Amino acid sequence: MNVTKKRLTQIIKEELEEAYVASLAAKPSGEAKMAKSQLLRTAEYSTKLINMLEDDSDLEPWVQSKITLASDYLSKVYHHLHGEEVLDQE
């Protein structure tokens, strides 16, 4: 499934808005509140970067490496927390 740059930007914007509204309603405390703030900032930067990059842009190796690491780290956290959620439901 191919997702256009415009659609991806729209999806991220919608997710940011939903996360922001949910964060206002939930009023989390401690580490979760800080993590949510950092994730929202990360999503905002992601959206800005998506808009800055053209499909044929050349990136310096260190830039591509940082994007890969960020993606990998977030993926691992997601799968860890999702796994705990699934276990809690069973």
Protein Blocks (a to p, Z undefined) as FASTA:
>chain_A
ZZdfklmmmmmmmmmmmmmmmmmmnopghjllmmmmmmmmmmmmmmmmmmmpcfklccdf
klmmmmmmmmmmmmmmmmmmmmmmmmmmZZ
